[in-house]
Amino acid sequence: HDANAVRITISGLTVGYLPRAQAERLSSFMRSNGCNALVCNALINGGWKTNEHDSGFFGVRLAVPNRGAIEVRQR
């Protein structure tokens, strides 16, 4: 269990977690700003490899900066 883990959800389903270094930075930002969840733009990429062994390969690209300021807009 990582105290800094940041879960990524889409439509209520867990699709993964941020890498450790980015999660540490983002979770620190969230704690210091009283946030328990953030919303950002995302791009789901990938697709299906169709043959006798059909399989899907998908990834999610999030609009969260690796460096610099993290900007949060109020809704």
Stockholm file with secondary structure:
# STOCKHOLM 1.0

chainA/1-75         HDANAVRITISGLTVGYLPRAQAERLSSFMRSNGCNALVCNALINGGWKTNEHDSGFFGVRLAVPNRGAIEVRQR
#=GR chainA/1-75 SS CCTTCCEEEETTEEEEECCHHHHHHHHHHHHHTTCSCCCCCEEEEEEEECSTTCEEEEEEEECCCSSSCCCCCCC
#=GC SS_cons        CCTTCCEEEETTEEEEECCHHHHHHHHHHHHHTTCSCCCCCEEEEEEEECSTTCEEEEEEEECCCSSSCCCCCCC
//
